[in-house]
């Protein structure tokens, strides 16, 4: 593990403290989890953009043609 000195506004620090307490975790755990969630979102966005660049409309349409033309089951209707 490594240490990180972080300067944040008092109001934000207080909200983090209250939320961490409510969740039953330490402030360190709360901030580490928040950072991990943000990283996950950014990396997922990057992954999707990379995959989208490899996409092929022709291949997509070819796959869609294989889907049977039928009504959805009753439980799956909107």
KAQUI-V577608 format. One record per pair of residues at least 4 apart in sequence whose ideal C-beta (glycine too) atoms are under 8 Angstrom apart, sorted by sequence separation. I is the first residue (numbers start at 0). J is the second residue. If there is no record, write none. Layout:
I & J
I & J
//
This chain:
7 & 11
8 & 12
9 & 13
10 & 14
11 & 15
12 & 16
13 & 17
14 & 18
15 & 19
16 & 20
17 & 21
18 & 22
24 & 28
25 & 29
26 & 30
27 & 31
28 & 32
29 & 33
30 & 34
31 & 35
32 & 36
33 & 37
34 & 38
35 & 39
36 & 40
37 & 41
38 & 42
39 & 43
40 & 44
41 & 45
42 & 46
43 & 47
44 & 48
45 & 49
46 & 50
47 & 51
48 & 52
49 & 53
50 & 54
54 & 58
55 & 59
56 & 60
57 & 61
58 & 62
59 & 63
60 & 64
61 & 65
62 & 66
71 & 75
72 & 76
7 & 12
19 & 24
24 & 29
54 & 59
71 & 76
19 & 25
19 & 26
22 & 29
7 & 15
24 & 32
19 & 28
16 & 26
19 & 29
15 & 26
18 & 29
15 & 29
15 & 30
5 & 30
//
